[in-house]
Amino acid sequence: MEAHALRPEPLPQHYVPAATPTAPQQPARYLTNDEAAAFLRLSPRTLEKQRVIGGGPRFRKFGRRVMYAVVDLETWADARSFEMTSDPEYAARHSGAR
């Protein structure tokens, strides 16, 4: 018997992604309406109204439960960042048209 006939066949090559230097992502953290309101320093009722009329942060529904992702709350708050009240964008948002 020849020596090469006893060798096992090589295993098929599988794609293995290269390790990335970034840290593993943390799972999204979700807050209840009351927790989100406290996070934003708003009243819970304000968030409830904004879910109905619009203009509030993105929210998620898990069955009957309303939850807010912390990243969505931060994004919503950051979109309301202005340098001064004379900023044209601020004036446009806060004109009498509500």
C-alpha atoms as one frame of an Amber mdcrd trajectory, in Angstrom:
protein
   0.000   0.000   0.000   1.236   3.450  -0.821   1.645   6.031   1.945  -0.465
   8.714   0.243  -3.453   6.374   0.026  -3.703   6.268   3.851  -3.718  10.029
   4.322  -7.125  11.543   4.979  -8.456  13.995   2.453  -7.953  17.623   3.455
 -10.967  19.306   4.994 -12.748  21.821   2.762 -11.724  25.426   3.325 -14.444
  27.492   4.990 -14.583  31.236   4.959 -13.594  32.576   8.332 -13.960  36.356
   8.645 -10.912  38.154   9.910 -11.121  39.359  13.474 -11.952  43.034  13.688
 -10.207  45.280  16.184 -13.487  46.893  17.270 -15.085  45.955  20.554 -18.223
  43.814  20.406 -21.389  45.874  20.232 -23.525  46.104  23.324 -27.152  45.083
  22.880 -29.552  47.986  22.509 -30.889  49.165  25.831 -34.579  49.901  25.949
 -36.366  52.190  28.388 -40.014  52.338  29.396 -42.002  55.534  28.868 -41.327
  56.673  32.446 -37.608  55.840  32.211 -37.285  57.598  28.831 -39.049  60.667
  30.197 -36.677  60.754  33.164 -33.700  60.274  30.811 -34.822  63.295  28.747
 -36.073  65.196  31.817 -39.555  65.446  30.340 -42.851  64.396  31.795 -44.115
  60.941  30.813 -47.272  62.628  29.536 -45.207  64.699  27.077 -43.824  61.541
  25.470 -47.308  60.006  25.368 -48.655  63.081  23.556 -45.748  63.087  21.122
 -46.431  59.465  20.191 -49.941  60.513  19.172 -49.289  63.853  17.465 -45.740
  63.148  16.249 -42.496  64.980  16.739 -41.192  62.782  19.537 -38.404  60.228
  19.566 -38.745  56.913  17.722 -40.342  54.215  19.827 -40.959  50.508  19.600
 -43.980  48.408  20.472 -43.491  44.998  22.032 -47.050  43.777  22.323 -48.759
  46.469  24.402 -45.489  47.747  25.825 -43.921  50.941  24.457 -40.136  51.057
  24.659 -37.511  53.580  23.634 -33.958  52.688  22.575 -31.404  54.891  24.318
 -29.690  55.563  20.977 -32.981  56.881  19.533 -33.480  59.172  22.519 -29.958
  60.541  22.123 -30.409  61.012  18.366 -33.695  62.842  18.898 -32.159  65.091
  21.559 -29.088  65.802  19.396 -31.337  66.899  16.524 -32.634  69.640  18.842
 -29.227  71.135  19.524 -28.753  74.805  18.622 -26.007  77.385  19.105 -28.315
  80.319  19.900 -31.939  81.392  19.600 -31.086  83.575  16.598 -29.931  80.473
  14.699 -32.074  80.402  11.497 -32.840  76.710  11.997 -34.004  77.401  15.549
 -36.186  80.303  14.388 -37.744  78.177  11.649 -38.612  75.395  14.107 -39.983
  77.720  16.763 -42.047  80.101  14.624 -45.761  80.413  15.361 -46.633  77.543
  12.971 -47.432  74.683  15.357
